[in-house]
Amino acid sequence: MDFQDFLKYVPNFAQAKLPALEAHIKMAPLERIEALKNGIFDNKKSRKAAVMMLFYPKKGKTHLVLIVRSSYDGTHSSQIAFPGGKFEPEDVVFANTALRETHEEIGILPRDIEIIKPFTALYIPPSNFMVYPFLGISRAEISFVPDSNEVANIIELPLSVFLSDEIVINAEMVTSYAGKINVPAFKIEEHIVWGATAMMLSELKEVLKAVLG
């Protein structure tokens, strides 16, 4: 989709109803569904983070940015994610966390991002994070400056590819907490996107389809 056409729908995105749990479950690992339905987590003890679901123009076409996290000794090593990270007290609100972390990780200034809407927060049991996603847009083309310590690669996903049902697959993944498991996932280029990022993508995709028709 041409980015100028996409911008015409921005007011509709802002007003759109969020499918929340209904969308998250579609891409959730089987063993996580019951916890999602029952809301099993302690929000007071969970750590907080925020991510940016950022759309922008590339050669006039609408794209969504994802990152490949660098390899490290941790739960989310080398995974596909949205730019974002841990809430810091000086952020005051989660939207500022998403903006700050997007700047730190891929070099986009907060003033160049317009936040359109908060999406449904999602709890990630393996890392004990409650993650707050935000839909944002950059009206200008982006020159990414990835932080080499945190970002191994940047994925520029065309909206037309994201909206295709052909990228939804089942995959066998190896986890630190359950060994080999079969999970619903998105196949994006050579990458398998599953878990929390896939669940947030699922809600985003449903909202886009509802608005764009």
Beta strands, then each sheet from edge to edge (+ up, - down):
strand 1: 47-58
strand 2: 61-69
strand 3: 80-81
strand 4: 84-86
strand 5: 114-118
strand 6: 122-124
strand 7: 129-137
strand 8: 151-158
strand 9: 168-175
strand 10: 179-188
strand 11: 191-193
sheet 1: 3+ 2- 1+ 4-
sheet 2: 3+ 2- 1+ 7+ 5-
sheet 3: 3+ 2- 1+ 7+ 6-
sheet 4: 3+ 2- 8+
sheet 5: 9+ 10- 11+
end
